[in-house]
Amino acid sequence: MAAYRPGVLVGNWKEEACLEEQERLRDFIQKRERGELLIQKINRLQDNLLKKVQLSVSKDGFICFGDRVMLLSPGKEPSVQRDVEACGELTLAVNLEEVSIYSAVSLHAPCAVSAVTTVGPVGRNTFCILSVDGGSVGEPVKFGQKFGLGTTGGFSDPMLYLASDHKSFMRFAKKSYLQQVFLTDELSYLTCWQATFLDPQLRLEYEGFPVPANCKLIITHCHTNRSLAVPRNFWSRSYFGREYEVICHTYLDSHRAEEDKNYWVIVTGNPGDEGGSMLDRPEPKPGGTGKNEFREEMKNIKIPDYN
């Protein structure tokens, strides 16, 4: 009878383990050379979504088709100290949770959006004003005129379009259960928006006039007639912190006017050498007109008729 030799079995096991380790190492090196490691995909995704973008500079103070802009939900005074972040300025952005890290070369539809605390222009929070009714690039967008909002998220292509649709049993916002807002790859009646003057009593007077840049206004979805909003009490935690839910819902106060949840500012680029956005533009010297005063004065300016 052959003697029991456990050392042979141990030796075979060690040799197999060594071979498996070498195979894993070769597989790791091959994936690294092809850029297929998870950390490499995440880094590429962040490089594109967080890549700095130069916004379009408004030469005449108006928003034009083809402009690259940010959509900013202006801040307000917090009622309590813990609401400081929720009451700050937020920008509309591609939702990172809906972006697949396994395909970090482009965005894929449908994709969600959210409001983020990043107010610097980067790939994920920069949008292009698109014409949907034959308007030419460089032509001012007018109050009541349809337009589209497209983004590539910082990638080269494809472009996705901001859209919304009526709430249904299968389609609604995850947190508030109201009308959801999302990105799609097809231009249609679901991707049409229009700018509405902030003061309800002056809307008829301003209908058809160019939309001023860097001023508060309402952005309304044409198909559902509901306004783009950030309720600020619905949020989720992402890699970069809190991201607030964006929906289509018109919040009205006791005077039948939209609440600040529906306020938006279409932000353009800073014409100065320092770049950035108009949010970064320094306040004028004493005796000049500040940004807030300028925005208030814009309400009283008689805008020329481009018709």
Secondary structure as GFF3:
##gff-version 3
##sequence-region A 1 307
A	DSSP	alpha_helix	6	34	.	.	.	ID=ss1
A	DSSP	alpha_helix	38	49	.	.	.	ID=ss2
A	DSSP	beta_strand	68	73	.	.	.	ID=ss3
A	DSSP	three_ten_helix	81	83	.	.	.	ID=ss4
A	DSSP	beta_strand	90	94	.	.	.	ID=ss5
A	DSSP	three_ten_helix	96	98	.	.	.	ID=ss6
A	DSSP	beta_strand	111	116	.	.	.	ID=ss7
A	DSSP	three_ten_helix	123	125	.	.	.	ID=ss8
A	DSSP	beta_strand	127	131	.	.	.	ID=ss9
A	DSSP	beta_strand	146	151	.	.	.	ID=ss10
A	DSSP	beta_strand	160	164	.	.	.	ID=ss11
A	DSSP	beta_strand	179	184	.	.	.	ID=ss12
A	DSSP	three_ten_helix	189	191	.	.	.	ID=ss13
A	DSSP	beta_strand	193	196	.	.	.	ID=ss14
A	DSSP	three_ten_helix	200	202	.	.	.	ID=ss15
A	DSSP	alpha_helix	203	206	.	.	.	ID=ss16
A	DSSP	beta_strand	216	221	.	.	.	ID=ss17
A	DSSP	beta_strand	228	229	.	.	.	ID=ss18
A	DSSP	beta_strand	235	238	.	.	.	ID=ss19
A	DSSP	beta_strand	241	245	.	.	.	ID=ss20
A	DSSP	beta_strand	247	248	.	.	.	ID=ss21
A	DSSP	three_ten_helix	260	262	.	.	.	ID=ss22
A	DSSP	beta_strand	263	267	.	.	.	ID=ss23
A	DSSP	three_ten_helix	278	280	.	.	.	ID=ss24
A	DSSP	alpha_helix	291	298	.	.	.	ID=ss25
###
